């Protein structure tokens, strides 16, 4: 995520919404980690799997792809190749 954020910030296409989604993801991963450490809950794997599936389908396939389009537009504006 750091590399993605750095590139998007460099070209001024990293939105506050995108940043908030990343922060929420990082916080959720930390919660999963703490829950596992504290409970050793084996059922947690299903919850994590469902969360990651939702993350991929909603964030990566939507938000990231939209910002990729904005990044491509910025590259064209700057005369850079894709």
C-alpha positions in Angstrom: 0.0 0.0 0.0 2.9 2.4 0.7 4.1 2.2 -2.8 0.6 2.7 -4.2 0.0 5.7 -1.9 3.3 7.2 -2.8 2.8 7.1 -6.5 -0.8 8.3 -6.3 0.3 11.2 -4.0 3.1 12.1 -6.3 0.7 12.7 -9.2 -2.0 14.2 -7.0 -4.6 11.5 -7.6 -4.7 10.0 -4.1 -8.1 10.9 -2.7 -9.0 11.3 1.0 -11.6 8.6 0.5 -9.0 6.2 -0.8 -6.7 7.0 2.1 -9.6 6.4 4.6 -10.2 3.0 3.0 -6.6 2.1 3.4 -6.6 3.2 7.0 -9.8 1.2 7.7 -8.2 -1.9 6.1 -5.0 -1.5 8.2 -7.1 -1.1 11.4 -9.3 -4.1 10.5 -6.2 -6.3 10.0 -4.9 -5.2 13.4 -8.2 -6.1 15.0 -8.1 -9.5 13.4 -4.5 -10.0 14.7 -5.5 -8.9 18.2 -8.6 -11.1 18.2 -6.6 -14.1 17.2 -3.8 -13.5 19.7 -6.4 -13.1 22.5 -8.8 -15.9 21.6 -7.0 -18.3 19.2 -10.4 -18.4 17.5 -10.1 -20.9 14.6 -13.4 -19.7 13.1 -11.7 -16.3 12.6 -10.3 -17.6 9.3 -13.8 -17.5 7.8 -14.3 -13.9 8.9 -10.9 -12.9 7.5 -11.6 -14.6 4.2 -15.0 -12.9 3.8 -13.4 -9.5 4.7 -10.6 -10.0 2.2 -13.0 -11.1 -0.5 -15.0 -7.9 0.1 -11.8 -5.8 0.1 -10.7 -7.2 -3.2 -14.0 -6.8 -4.9 -14.9 -3.4 -3.5 -11.6 -1.7 -3.1 -9.1 -3.1 -5.5 -11.6 -3.7 -8.3 -13.4 -0.4 -7.9 -11.4 2.3 -6.0 -8.0 1.3 -7.2 -9.1 0.9 -10.8 -10.8 4.3 -10.8 -7.6 5.9 -9.5 -5.6 4.0 -12.0 -7.7 5.7 -14.7 -7.0 9.1 -13.1 -3.3 8.3 -13.0 -3.3 7.4 -16.7 -5.0 10.7 -17.4 -2.4 12.5 -15.4 0.4 10.7 -17.3 -1.1 11.7 -20.6 -1.4 15.3 -19.4 2.3 15.2 -18.5 3.3 13.5 -21.7 4.4 10.3 -20.0 3.8 6.8 -21.3 1.6 4.4 -19.4 
